[in-house]
Amino acid sequence: MAIKEFAVKQVAKQLLPMVGRMSDKDLGKLLLLASKLAPNDFTRSFIDDIGKMRKEQHPTVELMRRVIRQTSPHVRKRLINSLLINEFMRGNVIREQLLKEDMAAPQVYLISPTMRCNLHCLGCYAGTYGQKDDLEFELIDRILTEGEELGIFWVTILGGEPFIRQDMYEIYERHNDIFFQVFTNGTLIDREAARKLAEVGNVLVIFSVEGFEEETDARRGKGVFQKIMQGMDNLRQAGVPFGFSVMVTRQNVETIISDEFNDMLMEKGCLIGWHFLYIPVGRAPDTSLMPTAEQRELMRRKGAQRIRDEKPMFVIDFWNDAPYVGGCIAGGRNYFHINARGDVEPCIFVHLAVDNIKQKSLKEVVNSPYFRAIRACQPYSDNLLRPCMIIDHPHVLRGLYAECKPYPTDGPVCGLIAPPICDVLDRYSGEVAKILDPVWEQEFAPRHFAPDKFGPGKVNGEKSLVKPT
C-alpha cells in the first residue's frame, strides 16, 4: 500500500502544474492511471464511472473543468492532496481495516464549533441550542487529529455561524491534510475572509439560501440574499470553491428545482448544492412546512438527479439520494455530529446523545452501544427512498430512545418523540410510504440497490451492544 501511495504522490506532483491546461485526452489518461492505482474495488468502480461519463460527455466532465477553471493552483493542490491521496488512498485503507475489526468507519463527520449566530432564521435546526457554548480550540484540534487516525479527511463545519470564530482559519491551516466543507449564512464572507480562505486552500464554502431574494430574505432577514451574492463573488475572485444549501419546505419546492434558480447559482459559480428536507426541530418547529409525499416524489423526478444529468453542478438530495449510499448513514455508519457543547449526536437532526467528546475519544463515541444500536437497525426498510428514522420510520427513533435512554441536547425534552409532533410524523410516514413504496418496487428494486457495500448496518452483521428491554 505504501508503494501505491508513494506512486500517487509522485504522479500528483508531476500533474499539478499541468492541471490548469489539461485536455480531455489527458483527463482520460489520468483516470485510467487512477483506476490502476485505486486501493480497492469500490474506489476503482467510482473512478471507472467517471471515465464512462467522460466518454459520454456527461455534465460531470464539464463540472470537473469548472472546478479547474474556478479554483486557484493552491486550492487544486489541496484538493488533490486531501481527496486523491488522503481520502482515496489512506482513508479507504484505514476504514477497511476498522470494519474488519468490527469498528465503525465513518467517512465524514460534522462539527459545530459554535452555536453563536448573527441571524435568527425561522425554523433553524440549531435555534434551541445554547448560544454561549463554543468548543475549545484545543478540543477541535484533538478531534480532527483523532479523525485522521480513523481515516477521515473530509469534515463538515457548521453551527451557528462558523465564520464568527476567527481561530478556525488556524484550524484549517493546521489540519491541511483535511478538506473542510463549511456551511455559512454568507453574511461574513467579505474580501478579507475570501483572502484568508484562499490562503489556507482547503475549504469548500456552502451558502445557505431558501430560493431567490424574496424567499431567502423572508426567512433570514432583509438584505441577506444580496450579501450572499456578494460573498459568492468574493470567493470566485479569490479562487475558492463554493456551493449552496437549501432547506426544502412545502413552500419552495417548485423554486429550488427550477432551471431559473439552478442556472442562476451555477452562473454565480456554485459547483455543488445540497437539498435538505425541513425537519421539525429547533426554533419554533412547524410540521406544516414539511414537504408533502407528492412533493418528495416531485423532488425525486425533477430535483437533484435531473440537475446532475443536465447541468455541470453536483446537487445532492439528502433523502432522495439515499439509495446510492445504502439508506440512512447516521450513528457513525458514515457520519455523525458533534455540537458546540461536545455532545455526540447520531445525526444533525437527532438532538439526542449519550456521550460527550470531552470525556471520550472519537473512536470510543462512534462505537458506543447507542451508535451500534442505530447501525443494527439500518436500513430501516427495503425501500431506501424512505431512509430516515425521524420522518419515515419514527417508531425506530422512539424505540432507540426507549432502549438507549439518550439525553436531549437542545432542551429539556426531545419534541420528535412526544405529542403532538410524534403523532404528525406517524401520519406523515404513512402518507410517504403510499407514494414512494410503489416507486421503489417499480424503478429501484429491479436495479438491485442494496446497502451491503457501505459499511456497518444489519446487512453486514452489525450487532447492538444494548440488551433489549
KAVEN-V850334 format. One record per backbone hydrogen bond with DSSP energy under -0.5 kcal/mol. CO is the residue of the C=O (numbers start at 1). NH is the residue of the N-H. E is the energy in kcal/mol with one decimal. If there is no record, write none. Layout:
CO | NH | E
CO | NH | E
This chain:
1 | 5 | -2.6
2 | 6 | -2.4
3 | 7 | -2.4
4 | 8 | -2.6
5 | 9 | -2.3
6 | 10 | -2.1
7 | 11 | -2.5
8 | 12 | -2.9
9 | 13 | -2.1
10 | 14 | -1.7
11 | 15 | -2.3
12 | 16 | -2.3
15 | 18 | -1.7
15 | 19 | -1.2
16 | 19 | -0.8
18 | 21 | -1.7
19 | 22 | -1.5
23 | 27 | -2.2
24 | 28 | -1.9
25 | 29 | -1.9
26 | 30 | -2.4
27 | 31 | -2.4
28 | 32 | -2.0
29 | 33 | -2.3
30 | 34 | -2.7
31 | 35 | -2.2
32 | 36 | -1.7
33 | 37 | -1.7
34 | 38 | -0.6
35 | 38 | -0.7
40 | 44 | -2.2
41 | 45 | -2.7
42 | 46 | -1.9
43 | 47 | -2.3
44 | 48 | -2.6
45 | 49 | -2.0
46 | 50 | -1.5
47 | 51 | -1.9
48 | 52 | -2.1
49 | 53 | -2.1
50 | 54 | -2.1
51 | 55 | -1.8
52 | 56 | -2.0
53 | 57 | -0.6
53 | 58 | -2.7
54 | 57 | -0.9
58 | 61 | -2.2
58 | 62 | -0.7
59 | 63 | -2.2
60 | 64 | -2.0
61 | 65 | -1.7
62 | 66 | -2.5
63 | 67 | -2.5
64 | 68 | -1.9
65 | 69 | -2.7
66 | 70 | -2.8
67 | 71 | -1.2
72 | 76 | -2.4
73 | 77 | -2.1
74 | 78 | -2.0
75 | 79 | -2.7
76 | 80 | -2.4
77 | 81 | -2.3
78 | 82 | -3.0
79 | 83 | -2.9
79 | 84 | -0.7
80 | 84 | -0.8
80 | 85 | -1.9
81 | 86 | -2.3
82 | 87 | -2.1
83 | 88 | -2.4
84 | 89 | -0.6
85 | 89 | -0.6
85 | 90 | -2.0
86 | 91 | -3.9
87 | 92 | -1.3
89 | 93 | -1.2
90 | 94 | -2.2
91 | 95 | -2.6
92 | 96 | -2.3
93 | 97 | -1.8
94 | 98 | -2.1
95 | 99 | -2.3
96 | 100 | -1.7
97 | 101 | -1.2
98 | 103 | -2.5
99 | 102 | -1.8
109 | 156 | -2.4
110 | 338 | -2.5
111 | 113 | -0.7
111 | 158 | -2.3
113 | 135 | -2.3
116 | 161 | -3.0
121 | 124 | -1.4
124 | 127 | -1.6
124 | 283 | -2.2
126 | 129 | -1.4
133 | 115 | -1.2
136 | 140 | -2.3
137 | 141 | -2.4
138 | 142 | -2.0
139 | 143 | -2.7
140 | 144 | -2.4
141 | 145 | -1.9
142 | 146 | -2.5
143 | 147 | -2.3
144 | 148 | -2.1
145 | 149 | -1.5
146 | 150 | -0.9
147 | 150 | -0.7
147 | 152 | -2.5
148 | 151 | -1.6
151 | 153 | -0.7
153 | 179 | -2.4
154 | 109 | -0.7
155 | 181 | -2.6
156 | 111 | -2.6
157 | 183 | -2.7
158 | 113 | -0.6
158 | 114 | -0.6
160 | 162 | -0.6
161 | 164 | -1.9
162 | 165 | -1.7
164 | 166 | -0.9
165 | 168 | -1.2
166 | 169 | -1.2
167 | 171 | -1.3
168 | 172 | -2.5
169 | 173 | -2.1
170 | 174 | -2.7
171 | 175 | -2.1
173 | 176 | -0.7
174 | 176 | -0.6
175 | 178 | -1.6
178 | 180 | -0.5
179 | 155 | -1.9
180 | 182 | -0.6
180 | 204 | -3.3
181 | 157 | -3.1
181 | 183 | -0.6
182 | 206 | -3.2
183 | 162 | -0.6
184 | 208 | -2.2
186 | 189 | -0.9
188 | 190 | -1.7
190 | 194 | -2.3
191 | 195 | -2.3
192 | 196 | -2.2
193 | 197 | -2.4
194 | 198 | -2.3
195 | 199 | -1.8
196 | 200 | -2.0
197 | 201 | -2.6
202 | 180 | -2.9
203 | 205 | -0.5
204 | 182 | -2.8
205 | 207 | -0.5
205 | 243 | -2.6
206 | 184 | -2.8
207 | 209 | -0.5
207 | 245 | -2.5
209 | 247 | -0.7
212 | 216 | -2.6
213 | 217 | -2.7
214 | 218 | -1.6
215 | 219 | -1.1
216 | 220 | -2.7
217 | 221 | -1.9
219 | 122 | -1.2
221 | 224 | -1.8
223 | 227 | -1.5
224 | 228 | -2.2
225 | 229 | -2.4
226 | 230 | -2.1
227 | 231 | -2.4
228 | 232 | -2.4
229 | 233 | -1.9
230 | 234 | -2.5
231 | 235 | -2.1
232 | 236 | -2.5
233 | 237 | -2.3
234 | 238 | -1.2
235 | 239 | -0.8
235 | 240 | -2.5
236 | 239 | -0.8
239 | 72 | -1.9
241 | 205 | -1.9
242 | 271 | -2.6
242 | 272 | -0.5
243 | 207 | -2.5
244 | 274 | -1.6
245 | 209 | -2.8
246 | 248 | -0.8
246 | 276 | -2.6
248 | 278 | -2.4
249 | 252 | -0.7
249 | 253 | -0.7
252 | 256 | -2.3
253 | 257 | -1.4
255 | 258 | -1.3
258 | 262 | -2.0
259 | 263 | -3.1
260 | 264 | -1.7
261 | 265 | -1.9
262 | 266 | -2.3
263 | 267 | -2.5
264 | 268 | -1.6
265 | 269 | -1.0
265 | 270 | -2.5
266 | 269 | -0.5
271 | 314 | -2.3
272 | 244 | -1.8
273 | 316 | -2.8
274 | 246 | -2.5
274 | 276 | -0.5
275 | 318 | -2.4
276 | 248 | -3.3
279 | 281 | -2.8
282 | 285 | -0.7
283 | 123 | -0.5
286 | 289 | -1.9
287 | 290 | -1.3
289 | 250 | -2.0
292 | 296 | -2.1
293 | 297 | -1.8
294 | 298 | -2.1
295 | 299 | -2.6
296 | 300 | -1.9
297 | 301 | -2.0
298 | 302 | -2.9
299 | 303 | -1.9
303 | 307 | -2.5
304 | 308 | -2.7
305 | 309 | -1.9
306 | 310 | -1.3
307 | 310 | -0.5
307 | 311 | -2.7
311 | 313 | -2.2
313 | 315 | -1.0
314 | 273 | -2.3
316 | 275 | -2.6
316 | 318 | -0.6
317 | 321 | -2.1
319 | 322 | -1.9
321 | 324 | -1.5
322 | 325 | -1.7
322 | 327 | -2.7
323 | 326 | -0.7
329 | 334 | -2.4
329 | 335 | -1.7
330 | 333 | -1.3
334 | 107 | -0.8
334 | 108 | -1.6
335 | 332 | -2.4
336 | 110 | -2.7
337 | 339 | -0.5
337 | 345 | -3.2
338 | 112 | -2.6
339 | 342 | -1.8
342 | 357 | -3.1
343 | 339 | -2.4
343 | 345 | -0.8
344 | 354 | -0.5
345 | 337 | -2.9
346 | 331 | -1.9
347 | 350 | -0.8
349 | 351 | -0.9
350 | 347 | -0.6
350 | 352 | -1.8
351 | 409 | -2.0
352 | 346 | -0.7
353 | 407 | -3.0
355 | 344 | -2.3
356 | 359 | -2.0
356 | 360 | -0.9
361 | 365 | -2.1
362 | 366 | -1.9
363 | 367 | -0.6
364 | 367 | -0.7
365 | 368 | -1.2
368 | 372 | -2.6
369 | 373 | -2.3
370 | 374 | -1.8
371 | 375 | -2.4
372 | 376 | -2.2
373 | 377 | -0.5
374 | 377 | -1.4
374 | 378 | -0.7
375 | 378 | -0.8
375 | 458 | -0.7
378 | 458 | -2.5
378 | 459 | -0.6
382 | 384 | -1.0
383 | 386 | -1.5
388 | 392 | -1.2
388 | 393 | -1.7
389 | 397 | -0.9
393 | 396 | -2.0
393 | 397 | -0.8
394 | 398 | -2.0
395 | 399 | -2.2
396 | 400 | -2.5
397 | 401 | -2.1
398 | 402 | -2.1
399 | 403 | -2.3
400 | 404 | -3.0
401 | 405 | -1.6
407 | 353 | -2.3
413 | 415 | -0.7
414 | 417 | -1.3
415 | 418 | -1.1
418 | 422 | -2.0
420 | 424 | -1.7
421 | 425 | -2.5
422 | 426 | -1.8
423 | 427 | -1.8
424 | 428 | -2.8
425 | 429 | -2.6
426 | 430 | -1.4
427 | 431 | -1.9
428 | 432 | -2.3
429 | 433 | -2.1
430 | 434 | -1.7
431 | 435 | -1.2
432 | 436 | -3.1
433 | 437 | -2.2
435 | 439 | -0.7
436 | 440 | -2.3
437 | 441 | -2.2
438 | 442 | -2.1
439 | 443 | -2.8
439 | 444 | -0.7
440 | 444 | -1.6
440 | 445 | -3.1
444 | 447 | -1.6
444 | 449 | -0.8
445 | 448 | -1.9
451 | 454 | -2.0
457 | 460 | -1.4
457 | 462 | -2.2
458 | 461 | -1.4
